[in-house]
């Protein structure tokens, strides 16, 4: 597994996720909230701090609806 640069704050991080509302790769410091969803194809919804300030995107997040579907989530490294 390689280090990834956050597209929001430009930090180098090992733990990154893709925001389901803007599609950017964000580090754990830029993730505002994570929500588990019952749908098996999604699993978890991630929302970054920039998208959290947008009320329409936050409303979708609270209802469990992803704005961008089909984003390949980053694979966690297995030792």
Secondary structure as GFF3:
##gff-version 3
##sequence-region A 1 79
A	DSSP	beta_strand	4	5	.	.	.	ID=ss1
A	DSSP	beta_strand	12	13	.	.	.	ID=ss2
A	DSSP	beta_strand	16	18	.	.	.	ID=ss3
A	DSSP	beta_strand	25	27	.	.	.	ID=ss4
A	DSSP	beta_strand	31	36	.	.	.	ID=ss5
A	DSSP	beta_strand	44	48	.	.	.	ID=ss6
A	DSSP	alpha_helix	49	52	.	.	.	ID=ss7
A	DSSP	alpha_helix	55	63	.	.	.	ID=ss8
###
